[in-house]
Amino acid sequence: MDVPLWLALLVVGCLGVKLARPPWWLVAVLLVGGYLAAGSVLAPALGTVLK
């Protein structure tokens, strides 16, 4: 099953906000940082570590 990255980030962000109630800026930083890291040259290394 192939899920677009933006959709996965949106779902994770919505669940995180509802469950943990973090500040909005922290959610934005984590989502943008995750999106940028997934598209960078570090993505294969991060994928190996997270699997």
PDB file of all heavy atoms in Angstrom:
ATOM      1  N   MET A   1       0.842  -1.173   0.000  1.00  0.00           N
ATOM      2  CA  MET A   1       0.000   0.000   0.000  1.00  0.00           C
ATOM      3  C   MET A   1       0.888   1.237   0.000  1.00  0.00           C
ATOM      4  O   MET A   1       1.729   1.403   0.874  1.00  0.00           O
ATOM      5  CB  MET A   1      -0.877  -0.035   1.249  1.00  0.00           C
ATOM      6  CG  MET A   1      -1.816   1.110   1.352  1.00  0.00           C
ATOM      7  SD  MET A   1      -2.932   0.788   2.725  1.00  0.00           S
ATOM      8  CE  MET A   1      -3.136   2.422   3.314  1.00  0.00           C
ATOM      9  N   ASP A   2       0.720   2.080  -0.982  1.00  0.00           N
ATOM     10  CA  ASP A   2       1.504   3.303  -1.086  1.00  0.00           C
ATOM     11  C   ASP A   2       0.674   4.487  -0.599  1.00  0.00           C
ATOM     12  O   ASP A   2      -0.367   4.802  -1.158  1.00  0.00           O
ATOM     13  CB  ASP A   2       1.929   3.559  -2.529  1.00  0.00           C
ATOM     14  CG  ASP A   2       2.923   2.516  -3.001  1.00  0.00           C
ATOM     15  OD1 ASP A   2       3.732   2.084  -2.171  1.00  0.00           O
ATOM     16  OD2 ASP A   2       2.870   2.147  -4.178  1.00  0.00           O
ATOM     17  N   VAL A   3       1.170   5.110   0.457  1.00  0.00           N
ATOM     18  CA  VAL A   3       0.504   6.282   1.023  1.00  0.00           C
ATOM     19  C   VAL A   3       1.386   7.489   0.743  1.00  0.00           C
ATOM     20  O   VAL A   3       2.595   7.448   1.011  1.00  0.00           O
ATOM     21  CB  VAL A   3       0.311   6.114   2.548  1.00  0.00           C
ATOM     22  CG1 VAL A   3      -0.318   7.340   3.156  1.00  0.00           C
ATOM     23  CG2 VAL A   3      -0.528   4.884   2.839  1.00  0.00           C
ATOM     24  N   PRO A   4       0.825   8.569   0.198  1.00  0.00           N
ATOM     25  CA  PRO A   4       1.635   9.761  -0.040  1.00  0.00           C
ATOM     26  C   PRO A   4       2.193  10.306   1.271  1.00  0.00           C
ATOM     27  O   PRO A   4       1.540  10.230   2.318  1.00  0.00           O
ATOM     28  CB  PRO A   4       0.663  10.761  -0.667  1.00  0.00           C
ATOM     29  CG  PRO A   4      -0.511   9.972  -1.107  1.00  0.00           C
ATOM     30  CD  PRO A   4      -0.547   8.737  -0.270  1.00  0.00           C
ATOM     31  N   LEU A   5       3.393  10.827   1.186  1.00  0.00           N
ATOM     32  CA  LEU A   5       4.060  11.344   2.384  1.00  0.00           C
ATOM     33  C   LEU A   5       3.259  12.456   3.023  1.00  0.00           C
ATOM     34  O   LEU A   5       3.118  12.497   4.245  1.00  0.00           O
ATOM     35  CB  LEU A   5       5.463  11.827   2.017  1.00  0.00           C
ATOM     36  CG  LEU A   5       6.296  12.403   3.154  1.00  0.00           C
ATOM     37  CD1 LEU A   5       6.496  11.371   4.252  1.00  0.00           C
ATOM     38  CD2 LEU A   5       7.626  12.888   2.635  1.00  0.00           C
ATOM     39  N   TRP A   6       2.700  13.351   2.236  1.00  0.00           N
ATOM     40  CA  TRP A   6       1.952  14.474   2.803  1.00  0.00           C
ATOM     41  C   TRP A   6       0.720  13.986   3.565  1.00  0.00           C
ATOM     42  O   TRP A   6       0.355  14.545   4.591  1.00  0.00           O
ATOM     43  CB  TRP A   6       1.559  15.483   1.723  1.00  0.00           C
ATOM     44  CG  TRP A   6       0.630  14.938   0.685  1.00  0.00           C
ATOM     45  CD1 TRP A   6       0.974  14.363  -0.501  1.00  0.00           C
ATOM     46  CD2 TRP A   6      -0.797  14.895   0.744  1.00  0.00           C
ATOM     47  NE1 TRP A   6      -0.152  13.962  -1.183  1.00  0.00           N
ATOM     48  CE2 TRP A   6      -1.254  14.286  -0.447  1.00  0.00           C
ATOM     49  CE3 TRP A   6      -1.731  15.319   1.672  1.00  0.00           C
ATOM     50  CZ2 TRP A   6      -2.602  14.090  -0.706  1.00  0.00           C
ATOM     51  CZ3 TRP A   6      -3.076  15.116   1.401  1.00  0.00           C
ATOM     52  CH2 TRP A   6      -3.493  14.517   0.227  1.00  0.00           C
ATOM     53  N   LEU A   7       0.097  12.900   3.096  1.00  0.00           N
ATOM     54  CA  LEU A   7      -1.073  12.373   3.783  1.00  0.00           C
ATOM     55  C   LEU A   7      -0.680  11.727   5.118  1.00  0.00           C
ATOM     56  O   LEU A   7      -1.358  11.926   6.134  1.00  0.00           O
ATOM     57  CB  LEU A   7      -1.793  11.354   2.898  1.00  0.00           C
ATOM     58  CG  LEU A   7      -3.038  10.714   3.485  1.00  0.00           C
ATOM     59  CD1 LEU A   7      -4.085  11.768   3.808  1.00  0.00           C
ATOM     60  CD2 LEU A   7      -3.595   9.682   2.531  1.00  0.00           C
ATOM     61  N   ALA A   8       0.408  10.983   5.110  1.00  0.00           N
ATOM     62  CA  ALA A   8       0.878  10.362   6.340  1.00  0.00           C
ATOM     63  C   ALA A   8       1.254  11.425   7.375  1.00  0.00           C
ATOM     64  O   ALA A   8       0.930  11.298   8.563  1.00  0.00           O
ATOM     65  CB  ALA A   8       2.066   9.453   6.055  1.00  0.00           C
ATOM     66  N   LEU A   9       1.922  12.478   6.938  1.00  0.00           N
ATOM     67  CA  LEU A   9       2.292  13.554   7.858  1.00  0.00           C
ATOM     68  C   LEU A   9       1.063  14.270   8.400  1.00  0.00           C
ATOM     69  O   LEU A   9       1.023  14.634   9.578  1.00  0.00           O
ATOM     70  CB  LEU A   9       3.217  14.550   7.165  1.00  0.00           C
ATOM     71  CG  LEU A   9       4.616  14.049   6.850  1.00  0.00           C
ATOM     72  CD1 LEU A   9       5.372  15.089   6.041  1.00  0.00           C
ATOM     73  CD2 LEU A   9       5.357  13.696   8.108  1.00  0.00           C
ATOM     74  N   LEU A  10       0.069  14.457   7.575  1.00  0.00           N
ATOM     75  CA  LEU A  10      -1.160  15.112   8.011  1.00  0.00           C
ATOM     76  C   LEU A  10      -1.882  14.278   9.070  1.00  0.00           C
ATOM     77  O   LEU A  10      -2.323  14.799  10.099  1.00  0.00           O
ATOM     78  CB  LEU A  10      -2.072  15.354   6.811  1.00  0.00           C
ATOM     79  CG  LEU A  10      -3.378  16.072   7.088  1.00  0.00           C
ATOM     80  CD1 LEU A  10      -3.093  17.504   7.510  1.00  0.00           C
ATOM     81  CD2 LEU A  10      -4.246  16.056   5.866  1.00  0.00           C
ATOM     82  N   VAL A  11      -1.961  12.976   8.850  1.00  0.00           N
ATOM     83  CA  VAL A  11      -2.626  12.091   9.808  1.00  0.00           C
ATOM     84  C   VAL A  11      -1.865  12.059  11.128  1.00  0.00           C
ATOM     85  O   VAL A  11      -2.460  12.173  12.210  1.00  0.00           O
ATOM     86  CB  VAL A  11      -2.770  10.665   9.214  1.00  0.00           C
ATOM     87  CG1 VAL A  11      -3.210   9.673  10.268  1.00  0.00           C
ATOM     88  CG2 VAL A  11      -3.739  10.683   8.056  1.00  0.00           C
ATOM     89  N   VAL A  12      -0.553  11.927  11.067  1.00  0.00           N
ATOM     90  CA  VAL A  12       0.263  11.899  12.284  1.00  0.00           C
ATOM     91  C   VAL A  12       0.147  13.228  13.030  1.00  0.00           C
ATOM     92  O   VAL A  12       0.036  13.250  14.258  1.00  0.00           O
ATOM     93  CB  VAL A  12       1.735  11.573  11.944  1.00  0.00           C
ATOM     94  CG1 VAL A  12       2.639  11.800  13.135  1.00  0.00           C
ATOM     95  CG2 VAL A  12       1.840  10.146  11.457  1.00  0.00           C
ATOM     96  N   GLY A  13       0.152  14.321  12.304  1.00  0.00           N
ATOM     97  CA  GLY A  13       0.016  15.630  12.935  1.00  0.00           C
ATOM     98  C   GLY A  13      -1.323  15.809  13.618  1.00  0.00           C
ATOM     99  O   GLY A  13      -1.398  16.300  14.747  1.00  0.00           O
ATOM    100  N   CYS A  14      -2.396  15.396  12.958  1.00  0.00           N
ATOM    101  CA  CYS A  14      -3.735  15.527  13.557  1.00  0.00           C
ATOM    102  C   CYS A  14      -3.862  14.673  14.812  1.00  0.00           C
ATOM    103  O   CYS A  14      -4.399  15.121  15.825  1.00  0.00           O
ATOM    104  CB  CYS A  14      -4.796  15.130  12.543  1.00  0.00           C
ATOM    105  SG  CYS A  14      -4.998  16.320  11.223  1.00  0.00           S
ATOM    106  N   LEU A  15      -3.381  13.440  14.746  1.00  0.00           N
ATOM    107  CA  LEU A  15      -3.437  12.574  15.926  1.00  0.00           C
ATOM    108  C   LEU A  15      -2.590  13.121  17.065  1.00  0.00           C
ATOM    109  O   LEU A  15      -2.989  13.078  18.229  1.00  0.00           O
ATOM    110  CB  LEU A  15      -2.979  11.159  15.568  1.00  0.00           C
ATOM    111  CG  LEU A  15      -3.945  10.347  14.720  1.00  0.00           C
ATOM    112  CD1 LEU A  15      -3.309   9.020  14.332  1.00  0.00           C
ATOM    113  CD2 LEU A  15      -5.248  10.128  15.446  1.00  0.00           C
ATOM    114  N   GLY A  16      -1.414  13.639  16.738  1.00  0.00           N
ATOM    115  CA  GLY A  16      -0.547  14.196  17.768  1.00  0.00           C
ATOM    116  C   GLY A  16      -1.154  15.399  18.465  1.00  0.00           C
ATOM    117  O   GLY A  16      -1.066  15.548  19.680  1.00  0.00           O
ATOM    118  N   VAL A  17      -1.799  16.249  17.700  1.00  0.00           N
ATOM    119  CA  VAL A  17      -2.426  17.437  18.284  1.00  0.00           C
ATOM    120  C   VAL A  17      -3.594  17.038  19.172  1.00  0.00           C
ATOM    121  O   VAL A  17      -3.775  17.576  20.267  1.00  0.00           O
ATOM    122  CB  VAL A  17      -2.880  18.410  17.172  1.00  0.00           C
ATOM    123  CG1 VAL A  17      -3.770  19.501  17.713  1.00  0.00           C
ATOM    124  CG2 VAL A  17      -1.665  19.021  16.500  1.00  0.00           C
ATOM    125  N   LYS A  18      -4.393  16.080  18.734  1.00  0.00           N
ATOM    126  CA  LYS A  18      -5.549  15.668  19.524  1.00  0.00           C
ATOM    127  C   LYS A  18      -5.143  14.942  20.803  1.00  0.00           C
ATOM    128  O   LYS A  18      -5.768  15.118  21.843  1.00  0.00           O
ATOM    129  CB  LYS A  18      -6.460  14.770  18.697  1.00  0.00           C
ATOM    130  CG  LYS A  18      -7.259  15.518  17.674  1.00  0.00           C
ATOM    131  CD  LYS A  18      -8.238  14.582  17.003  1.00  0.00           C
ATOM    132  CE  LYS A  18      -9.032  15.323  15.975  1.00  0.00           C
ATOM    133  NZ  LYS A  18     -10.263  15.849  16.483  1.00  0.00           N
ATOM    134  N   LEU A  19      -4.100  14.123  20.729  1.00  0.00           N
ATOM    135  CA  LEU A  19      -3.733  13.305  21.887  1.00  0.00           C
ATOM    136  C   LEU A  19      -2.822  14.015  22.881  1.00  0.00           C
ATOM    137  O   LEU A  19      -2.998  13.886  24.083  1.00  0.00           O
ATOM    138  CB  LEU A  19      -3.070  12.008  21.412  1.00  0.00           C
ATOM    139  CG  LEU A  19      -3.957  11.083  20.594  1.00  0.00           C
ATOM    140  CD1 LEU A  19      -3.157   9.902  20.087  1.00  0.00           C
ATOM    141  CD2 LEU A  19      -5.145  10.615  21.412  1.00  0.00           C
ATOM    142  N   ALA A  20      -1.845  14.762  22.400  1.00  0.00           N
ATOM    143  CA  ALA A  20      -0.836  15.332  23.297  1.00  0.00           C
ATOM    144  C   ALA A  20      -1.019  16.819  23.573  1.00  0.00           C
ATOM    145  O   ALA A  20      -0.452  17.336  24.521  1.00  0.00           O
ATOM    146  CB  ALA A  20       0.560  15.086  22.722  1.00  0.00           C
ATOM    147  N   ARG A  21      -1.777  17.516  22.747  1.00  0.00           N
ATOM    148  CA  ARG A  21      -2.004  18.963  22.881  1.00  0.00           C
ATOM    149  C   ARG A  21      -0.708  19.779  22.971  1.00  0.00           C
ATOM    150  O   ARG A  21      -0.538  20.589  23.875  1.00  0.00           O
ATOM    151  CB  ARG A  21      -2.855  19.257  24.115  1.00  0.00           C
ATOM    152  CG  ARG A  21      -4.184  18.588  24.138  1.00  0.00           C
ATOM    153  CD  ARG A  21      -5.192  19.412  23.429  1.00  0.00           C
ATOM    154  NE  ARG A  21      -6.516  18.799  23.592  1.00  0.00           N
ATOM    155  CZ  ARG A  21      -7.410  18.810  22.652  1.00  0.00           C
ATOM    156  NH1 ARG A  21      -7.158  19.397  21.522  1.00  0.00           N
ATOM    157  NH2 ARG A  21      -8.570  18.224  22.832  1.00  0.00           N
ATOM    158  N   PRO A  22       0.225  19.553  22.020  1.00  0.00           N
ATOM    159  CA  PRO A  22       1.454  20.353  22.026  1.00  0.00           C
ATOM    160  C   PRO A  22       1.190  21.741  21.446  1.00  0.00           C
ATOM    161  O   PRO A  22       0.146  21.970  20.834  1.00  0.00           O
ATOM    162  CB  PRO A  22       2.393  19.565  21.112  1.00  0.00           C
ATOM    163  CG  PRO A  22       1.463  18.931  20.146  1.00  0.00           C
ATOM    164  CD  PRO A  22       0.216  18.599  20.925  1.00  0.00           C
ATOM    165  N   PRO A  23       2.138  22.667  21.600  1.00  0.00           N
ATOM    166  CA  PRO A  23       1.981  23.982  20.961  1.00  0.00           C
ATOM    167  C   PRO A  23       1.986  23.844  19.437  1.00  0.00           C
ATOM    168  O   PRO A  23       2.627  22.947  18.883  1.00  0.00           O
ATOM    169  CB  PRO A  23       3.201  24.778  21.430  1.00  0.00           C
ATOM    170  CG  PRO A  23       3.955  23.912  22.350  1.00  0.00           C
ATOM    171  CD  PRO A  23       3.350  22.568  22.383  1.00  0.00           C
ATOM    172  N   TRP A  24       1.280  24.731  18.763  1.00  0.00           N
ATOM    173  CA  TRP A  24       1.140  24.647  17.306  1.00  0.00           C
ATOM    174  C   TRP A  24       2.480  24.774  16.601  1.00  0.00           C
ATOM    175  O   TRP A  24       2.717  24.137  15.587  1.00  0.00           O
ATOM    176  CB  TRP A  24       0.169  25.711  16.797  1.00  0.00           C
ATOM    177  CG  TRP A  24       0.667  27.105  17.012  1.00  0.00           C
ATOM    178  CD1 TRP A  24       0.425  27.888  18.102  1.00  0.00           C
ATOM    179  CD2 TRP A  24       1.508  27.849  16.149  1.00  0.00           C
ATOM    180  NE1 TRP A  24       1.068  29.086  17.961  1.00  0.00           N
ATOM    181  CE2 TRP A  24       1.744  29.094  16.765  1.00  0.00           C
ATOM    182  CE3 TRP A  24       2.090  27.595  14.918  1.00  0.00           C
ATOM    183  CZ2 TRP A  24       2.545  30.065  16.177  1.00  0.00           C
ATOM    184  CZ3 TRP A  24       2.882  28.569  14.339  1.00  0.00           C
ATOM    185  CH2 TRP A  24       3.094  29.785  14.976  1.00  0.00           C
ATOM    186  N   TRP A  25       3.392  25.595  17.138  1.00  0.00           N
ATOM    187  CA  TRP A  25       4.672  25.804  16.467  1.00  0.00           C
ATOM    188  C   TRP A  25       5.521  24.530  16.525  1.00  0.00           C
ATOM    189  O   TRP A  25       6.268  24.233  15.605  1.00  0.00           O
ATOM    190  CB  TRP A  25       5.425  26.997  17.065  1.00  0.00           C
ATOM    191  CG  TRP A  25       5.713  26.850  18.526  1.00  0.00           C
ATOM    192  CD1 TRP A  25       4.961  27.325  19.556  1.00  0.00           C
ATOM    193  CD2 TRP A  25       6.827  26.167  19.127  1.00  0.00           C
ATOM    194  NE1 TRP A  25       5.533  26.980  20.759  1.00  0.00           N
ATOM    195  CE2 TRP A  25       6.683  26.278  20.519  1.00  0.00           C
ATOM    196  CE3 TRP A  25       7.930  25.488  18.614  1.00  0.00           C
ATOM    197  CZ2 TRP A  25       7.597  25.722  21.409  1.00  0.00           C
ATOM    198  CZ3 TRP A  25       8.843  24.929  19.496  1.00  0.00           C
ATOM    199  CH2 TRP A  25       8.669  25.065  20.878  1.00  0.00           C
ATOM    200  N   LEU A  26       5.405  23.761  17.600  1.00  0.00           N
ATOM    201  CA  LEU A  26       6.164  22.517  17.712  1.00  0.00           C
ATOM    202  C   LEU A  26       5.674  21.495  16.685  1.00  0.00           C
ATOM    203  O   LEU A  26       6.480  20.807  16.047  1.00  0.00           O
ATOM    204  CB  LEU A  26       6.038  21.954  19.126  1.00  0.00           C
ATOM    205  CG  LEU A  26       6.799  20.672  19.421  1.00  0.00           C
ATOM    206  CD1 LEU A  26       8.297  20.871  19.198  1.00  0.00           C
ATOM    207  CD2 LEU A  26       6.529  20.215  20.829  1.00  0.00           C
ATOM    208  N   VAL A  27       4.376  21.429  16.491  1.00  0.00           N
ATOM    209  CA  VAL A  27       3.814  20.529  15.482  1.00  0.00           C
ATOM    210  C   VAL A  27       4.307  20.924  14.099  1.00  0.00           C
ATOM    211  O   VAL A  27       4.729  20.080  13.306  1.00  0.00           O
ATOM    212  CB  VAL A  27       2.271  20.550  15.541  1.00  0.00           C
ATOM    213  CG1 VAL A  27       1.680  19.745  14.402  1.00  0.00           C
ATOM    214  CG2 VAL A  27       1.789  20.023  16.875  1.00  0.00           C
ATOM    215  N   ALA A  28       4.287  22.206  13.803  1.00  0.00           N
ATOM    216  CA  ALA A  28       4.730  22.682  12.493  1.00  0.00           C
ATOM    217  C   ALA A  28       6.209  22.369  12.265  1.00  0.00           C
ATOM    218  O   ALA A  28       6.587  21.911  11.188  1.00  0.00           O
ATOM    219  CB  ALA A  28       4.477  24.179  12.370  1.00  0.00           C
ATOM    220  N   VAL A  29       7.043  22.591  13.264  1.00  0.00           N
ATOM    221  CA  VAL A  29       8.481  22.318  13.130  1.00  0.00           C
ATOM    222  C   VAL A  29       8.731  20.829  12.900  1.00  0.00           C
ATOM    223  O   VAL A  29       9.525  20.451  12.034  1.00  0.00           O
ATOM    224  CB  VAL A  29       9.246  22.820  14.373  1.00  0.00           C
ATOM    225  CG1 VAL A  29      10.654  22.270  14.421  1.00  0.00           C
ATOM    226  CG2 VAL A  29       9.274  24.337  14.392  1.00  0.00           C
ATOM    227  N   LEU A  30       8.051  19.976  13.635  1.00  0.00           N
ATOM    228  CA  LEU A  30       8.249  18.532  13.468  1.00  0.00           C
ATOM    229  C   LEU A  30       7.766  18.041  12.107  1.00  0.00           C
ATOM    230  O   LEU A  30       8.428  17.225  11.470  1.00  0.00           O
ATOM    231  CB  LEU A  30       7.534  17.774  14.585  1.00  0.00           C
ATOM    232  CG  LEU A  30       8.147  17.904  15.971  1.00  0.00           C
ATOM    233  CD1 LEU A  30       7.271  17.217  17.002  1.00  0.00           C
ATOM    234  CD2 LEU A  30       9.548  17.338  16.003  1.00  0.00           C
ATOM    235  N   LEU A  31       6.627  18.550  11.648  1.00  0.00           N
ATOM    236  CA  LEU A  31       6.111  18.118  10.357  1.00  0.00           C
ATOM    237  C   LEU A  31       6.988  18.591   9.203  1.00  0.00           C
ATOM    238  O   LEU A  31       7.318  17.822   8.297  1.00  0.00           O
ATOM    239  CB  LEU A  31       4.678  18.611  10.166  1.00  0.00           C
ATOM    240  CG  LEU A  31       3.635  17.941  11.046  1.00  0.00           C
ATOM    241  CD1 LEU A  31       2.280  18.589  10.829  1.00  0.00           C
ATOM    242  CD2 LEU A  31       3.570  16.463  10.772  1.00  0.00           C
ATOM    243  N   VAL A  32       7.389  19.838   9.236  1.00  0.00           N
ATOM    244  CA  VAL A  32       8.248  20.363   8.166  1.00  0.00           C
ATOM    245  C   VAL A  32       9.619  19.699   8.211  1.00  0.00           C
ATOM    246  O   VAL A  32      10.177  19.334   7.177  1.00  0.00           O
ATOM    247  CB  VAL A  32       8.357  21.899   8.258  1.00  0.00           C
ATOM    248  CG1 VAL A  32       9.410  22.429   7.316  1.00  0.00           C
ATOM    249  CG2 VAL A  32       7.018  22.535   7.969  1.00  0.00           C
ATOM    250  N   GLY A  33      10.159  19.520   9.407  1.00  0.00           N
ATOM    251  CA  GLY A  33      11.457  18.849   9.538  1.00  0.00           C
ATOM    252  C   GLY A  33      11.420  17.419   9.037  1.00  0.00           C
ATOM    253  O   GLY A  33      12.344  16.963   8.365  1.00  0.00           O
ATOM    254  N   GLY A  34      10.347  16.690   9.348  1.00  0.00           N
ATOM    255  CA  GLY A  34      10.204  15.321   8.868  1.00  0.00           C
ATOM    256  C   GLY A  34      10.066  15.256   7.361  1.00  0.00           C
ATOM    257  O   GLY A  34      10.631  14.384   6.712  1.00  0.00           O
ATOM    258  N   TYR A  35       9.315  16.188   6.810  1.00  0.00           N
ATOM    259  CA  TYR A  35       9.136  16.222   5.365  1.00  0.00           C
ATOM    260  C   TYR A  35      10.460  16.523   4.665  1.00  0.00           C
ATOM    261  O   TYR A  35      10.804  15.872   3.668  1.00  0.00           O
ATOM    262  CB  TYR A  35       8.094  17.277   5.000  1.00  0.00           C
ATOM    263  CG  TYR A  35       7.794  17.327   3.536  1.00  0.00           C
ATOM    264  CD1 TYR A  35       6.965  16.380   2.959  1.00  0.00           C
ATOM    265  CD2 TYR A  35       8.344  18.304   2.723  1.00  0.00           C
ATOM    266  CE1 TYR A  35       6.677  16.409   1.608  1.00  0.00           C
ATOM    267  CE2 TYR A  35       8.069  18.340   1.367  1.00  0.00           C
ATOM    268  CZ  TYR A  35       7.242  17.389   0.823  1.00  0.00           C
ATOM    269  OH  TYR A  35       6.968  17.426  -0.516  1.00  0.00           O
ATOM    270  N   LEU A  36      11.211  17.480   5.179  1.00  0.00           N
ATOM    271  CA  LEU A  36      12.500  17.823   4.572  1.00  0.00           C
ATOM    272  C   LEU A  36      13.514  16.700   4.736  1.00  0.00           C
ATOM    273  O   LEU A  36      14.298  16.432   3.825  1.00  0.00           O
ATOM    274  CB  LEU A  36      13.033  19.124   5.169  1.00  0.00           C
ATOM    275  CG  LEU A  36      12.231  20.380   4.828  1.00  0.00           C
ATOM    276  CD1 LEU A  36      12.801  21.576   5.580  1.00  0.00           C
ATOM    277  CD2 LEU A  36      12.207  20.629   3.343  1.00  0.00           C
ATOM    278  N   ALA A  37      13.508  16.030   5.875  1.00  0.00           N
ATOM    279  CA  ALA A  37      14.445  14.925   6.094  1.00  0.00           C
ATOM    280  C   ALA A  37      14.132  13.748   5.168  1.00  0.00           C
ATOM    281  O   ALA A  37      15.039  13.078   4.689  1.00  0.00           O
ATOM    282  CB  ALA A  37      14.402  14.481   7.551  1.00  0.00           C
ATOM    283  N   ALA A  38      12.851  13.511   4.912  1.00  0.00           N
ATOM    284  CA  ALA A  38      12.464  12.394   4.041  1.00  0.00           C
ATOM    285  C   ALA A  38      12.896  12.633   2.602  1.00  0.00           C
ATOM    286  O   ALA A  38      13.145  11.687   1.859  1.00  0.00           O
ATOM    287  CB  ALA A  38      10.960  12.179   4.107  1.00  0.00           C
ATOM    288  N   GLY A  39      12.995  13.884   2.192  1.00  0.00           N
ATOM    289  CA  GLY A  39      13.393  14.178   0.821  1.00  0.00           C
ATOM    290  C   GLY A  39      14.867  14.475   0.659  1.00  0.00           C
ATOM    291  O   GLY A  39      15.319  14.789  -0.434  1.00  0.00           O
ATOM    292  N   SER A  40      15.636  14.363   1.720  1.00  0.00           N
ATOM    293  CA  SER A  40      17.048  14.719   1.655  1.00  0.00           C
ATOM    294  C   SER A  40      17.913  13.492   1.359  1.00  0.00           C
ATOM    295  O   SER A  40      17.418  12.374   1.247  1.00  0.00           O
ATOM    296  CB  SER A  40      17.496  15.340   2.981  1.00  0.00           C
ATOM    297  OG  SER A  40      17.563  14.353   3.987  1.00  0.00           O
ATOM    298  N   VAL A  41      19.214  13.724   1.272  1.00  0.00           N
ATOM    299  CA  VAL A  41      20.152  12.620   1.044  1.00  0.00           C
ATOM    300  C   VAL A  41      20.282  11.738   2.280  1.00  0.00           C
ATOM    301  O   VAL A  41      20.819  10.639   2.207  1.00  0.00           O
ATOM    302  CB  VAL A  41      21.549  13.145   0.625  1.00  0.00           C
ATOM    303  CG1 VAL A  41      21.480  13.829  -0.721  1.00  0.00           C
ATOM    304  CG2 VAL A  41      22.113  14.086   1.668  1.00  0.00           C
ATOM    305  N   LEU A  42      19.790  12.196   3.420  1.00  0.00           N
ATOM    306  CA  LEU A  42      19.832  11.403   4.649  1.00  0.00           C
ATOM    307  C   LEU A  42      18.692  10.397   4.734  1.00  0.00           C
ATOM    308  O   LEU A  42      18.654   9.588   5.655  1.00  0.00           O
ATOM    309  CB  LEU A  42      19.769  12.325   5.871  1.00  0.00           C
ATOM    310  CG  LEU A  42      20.917  13.318   6.032  1.00  0.00           C
ATOM    311  CD1 LEU A  42      20.638  14.235   7.196  1.00  0.00           C
ATOM    312  CD2 LEU A  42      22.223  12.593   6.216  1.00  0.00           C
ATOM    313  N   ALA A  43      17.761  10.431   3.808  1.00  0.00           N
ATOM    314  CA  ALA A  43      16.585   9.563   3.860  1.00  0.00           C
ATOM    315  C   ALA A  43      16.945   8.070   3.923  1.00  0.00           C
ATOM    316  O   ALA A  43      16.355   7.342   4.727  1.00  0.00           O
ATOM    317  CB  ALA A  43      15.662   9.853   2.692  1.00  0.00           C
ATOM    318  N   PRO A  44      17.878   7.568   3.117  1.00  0.00           N
ATOM    319  CA  PRO A  44      18.211   6.133   3.239  1.00  0.00           C
ATOM    320  C   PRO A  44      18.772   5.772   4.619  1.00  0.00           C
ATOM    321  O   PRO A  44      18.438   4.723   5.164  1.00  0.00           O
ATOM    322  CB  PRO A  44      19.260   5.909   2.149  1.00  0.00           C
ATOM    323  CG  PRO A  44      19.017   6.984   1.165  1.00  0.00           C
ATOM    324  CD  PRO A  44      18.548   8.164   1.961  1.00  0.00           C
ATOM    325  N   ALA A  45      19.585   6.643   5.181  1.00  0.00           N
ATOM    326  CA  ALA A  45      20.142   6.368   6.507  1.00  0.00           C
ATOM    327  C   ALA A  45      19.040   6.406   7.562  1.00  0.00           C
ATOM    328  O   ALA A  45      19.010   5.565   8.473  1.00  0.00           O
ATOM    329  CB  ALA A  45      21.235   7.376   6.838  1.00  0.00           C
ATOM    330  N   LEU A  46      18.149   7.375   7.461  1.00  0.00           N
ATOM    331  CA  LEU A  46      17.047   7.458   8.421  1.00  0.00           C
ATOM    332  C   LEU A  46      16.109   6.257   8.285  1.00  0.00           C
ATOM    333  O   LEU A  46      15.615   5.746   9.284  1.00  0.00           O
ATOM    334  CB  LEU A  46      16.268   8.760   8.212  1.00  0.00           C
ATOM    335  CG  LEU A  46      16.989  10.042   8.588  1.00  0.00           C
ATOM    336  CD1 LEU A  46      16.164  11.253   8.170  1.00  0.00           C
ATOM    337  CD2 LEU A  46      17.271  10.086  10.069  1.00  0.00           C
ATOM    338  N   GLY A  47      15.880   5.832   7.064  1.00  0.00           N
ATOM    339  CA  GLY A  47      15.029   4.670   6.835  1.00  0.00           C
ATOM    340  C   GLY A  47      15.598   3.408   7.458  1.00  0.00           C
ATOM    341  O   GLY A  47      14.871   2.598   8.032  1.00  0.00           O
ATOM    342  N   THR A  48      16.905   3.259   7.367  1.00  0.00           N
ATOM    343  CA  THR A  48      17.564   2.093   7.977  1.00  0.00           C
ATOM    344  C   THR A  48      17.453   2.122   9.486  1.00  0.00           C
ATOM    345  O   THR A  48      17.198   1.116  10.120  1.00  0.00           O
ATOM    346  CB  THR A  48      19.042   2.044   7.553  1.00  0.00           C
ATOM    347  OG1 THR A  48      19.120   2.063   6.128  1.00  0.00           O
ATOM    348  CG2 THR A  48      19.711   0.801   8.074  1.00  0.00           C
ATOM    349  N   VAL A  49      17.649   3.299  10.063  1.00  0.00           N
ATOM    350  CA  VAL A  49      17.595   3.437  11.527  1.00  0.00           C
ATOM    351  C   VAL A  49      16.172   3.217  12.040  1.00  0.00           C
ATOM    352  O   VAL A  49      15.977   2.584  13.077  1.00  0.00           O
ATOM    353  CB  VAL A  49      18.114   4.821  11.956  1.00  0.00           C
ATOM    354  CG1 VAL A  49      17.854   5.086  13.414  1.00  0.00           C
ATOM    355  CG2 VAL A  49      19.601   4.936  11.640  1.00  0.00           C
ATOM    356  N   LEU A  50      15.185   3.710  11.329  1.00  0.00           N
ATOM    357  CA  LEU A  50      13.808   3.639  11.801  1.00  0.00           C
ATOM    358  C   LEU A  50      13.133   2.302  11.547  1.00  0.00           C
ATOM    359  O   LEU A  50      12.090   2.027  12.123  1.00  0.00           O
ATOM    360  CB  LEU A  50      12.983   4.758  11.155  1.00  0.00           C
ATOM    361  CG  LEU A  50      13.402   6.172  11.536  1.00  0.00           C
ATOM    362  CD1 LEU A  50      12.588   7.198  10.760  1.00  0.00           C
ATOM    363  CD2 LEU A  50      13.237   6.391  13.038  1.00  0.00           C
ATOM    364  N   LYS A  51      13.720   1.452  10.716  1.00  0.00           N
ATOM    365  CA  LYS A  51      13.098   0.147  10.439  1.00  0.00           C
ATOM    366  C   LYS A  51      13.374  -0.838  11.508  1.00  0.00           C
ATOM    367  O   LYS A  51      13.899  -1.045  12.340  1.00  0.00           O
ATOM    368  CB  LYS A  51      13.602  -0.418   9.128  1.00  0.00           C
ATOM    369  CG  LYS A  51      12.929   0.229   7.963  1.00  0.00           C
ATOM    370  CD  LYS A  51      13.310  -0.453   6.682  1.00  0.00           C
ATOM    371  CE  LYS A  51      12.638   0.239   5.538  1.00  0.00           C
ATOM    372  NZ  LYS A  51      12.976  -0.338   4.280  1.00  0.00           N
TER     373      LYS A  51
END
